[in-house]
Amino acid sequence: MSEAPVGKSETDELVDEIEQIRMRLANTVDELVERAHPRSIARHTLHSLKSRFVDENGSPKLETIVPVVAGTAAVITVIVVIRRLTR
């Protein structure tokens, strides 16, 4: 079984393709490392939380803030009332 000789241009094309694949793989690995870094995770979580309460312009989203504040106030009120009743 003899193999057909591979031309110089075909070899160069294969080397170029392998190098491109290697670069894409390196970029993918770098991106995965960045995503898994604790600081990146914290930054992403903070951004996600902030986006729930502040819009793109930096203005507060009252439709989200008001229910949270009202719920917190209700829980605190219930705790205070229960503590006073049990004393």
C-alpha positions as CSV (number, residue, x, y, z in Angstrom):
1,M,0.0,0.0,0.0
2,S,1.7,3.1,-1.2
3,E,0.5,6.5,-0.2
4,A,0.1,9.3,-2.7
5,P,2.7,12.0,-2.2
6,V,1.4,15.1,-0.5
7,G,2.3,18.3,-2.2
8,K,4.0,21.3,-0.4
9,S,0.9,23.4,-0.7
10,E,-1.4,20.7,0.8
11,T,1.0,20.4,3.7
12,D,1.1,24.1,4.2
13,E,-2.7,24.2,4.2
14,L,-2.9,21.5,6.8
15,V,-0.3,23.2,9.0
16,D,-2.3,26.5,8.7
17,E,-5.6,24.7,9.5
18,I,-4.0,23.0,12.5
19,E,-2.6,26.4,13.7
20,Q,-6.1,28.0,13.4
21,I,-7.7,25.2,15.3
22,R,-5.0,25.5,18.0
23,M,-5.6,29.2,18.4
24,R,-9.4,28.7,18.6
25,L,-8.9,26.0,21.2
26,A,-6.6,28.3,23.2
27,N,-9.1,31.1,23.1
28,T,-11.9,28.8,24.3
29,V,-9.8,27.5,27.1
30,D,-8.9,31.0,28.2
31,E,-12.6,32.0,28.1
32,L,-13.5,29.0,30.2
33,V,-10.8,29.8,32.8
34,E,-12.1,33.4,32.9
35,R,-15.7,32.2,33.4
36,A,-14.7,29.8,36.2
37,H,-12.6,32.4,38.1
38,P,-14.3,33.4,41.4
39,R,-13.9,37.1,40.8
40,S,-15.6,36.7,37.4
41,I,-18.4,34.7,39.0
42,A,-18.9,37.4,41.7
43,R,-18.8,40.2,39.1
44,H,-21.4,38.4,36.9
45,T,-23.6,37.7,40.0
46,L,-23.4,41.4,41.1
47,H,-24.2,42.6,37.5
48,S,-27.2,40.2,37.4
49,L,-28.5,41.4,40.8
50,K,-28.0,45.0,39.9
51,S,-29.8,44.6,36.6
52,R,-32.9,43.5,38.5
53,F,-33.0,46.8,40.5
54,V,-31.5,49.3,38.1
55,D,-32.2,49.9,34.4
56,E,-29.7,50.6,31.6
57,N,-29.8,54.3,32.3
58,G,-29.0,53.9,36.0
59,S,-32.5,54.7,37.1
60,P,-34.1,52.5,39.8
61,K,-36.7,50.0,38.7
62,L,-39.5,50.9,41.1
63,E,-41.6,47.9,39.9
64,T,-39.0,45.7,41.4
65,I,-37.8,47.7,44.4
66,V,-41.3,48.5,45.9
67,P,-42.4,44.9,46.3
68,V,-39.0,44.0,47.9
69,V,-39.2,46.9,50.4
70,A,-42.9,46.2,51.1
71,G,-42.2,42.5,51.7
72,T,-39.2,43.3,54.0
73,A,-41.3,45.8,56.0
74,A,-44.1,43.2,56.3
75,V,-41.7,40.6,57.6
76,I,-40.2,43.0,60.1
77,T,-43.7,44.1,61.3
78,V,-44.7,40.5,61.8
79,I,-41.6,39.7,63.8
80,V,-42.1,42.8,66.0
81,V,-45.7,42.0,66.6
82,I,-44.9,38.3,67.5
83,R,-42.2,39.4,69.9
84,R,-44.4,41.8,71.6
85,L,-47.3,39.3,72.0
86,T,-45.0,36.7,73.4
87,R,-43.5,38.9,76.2
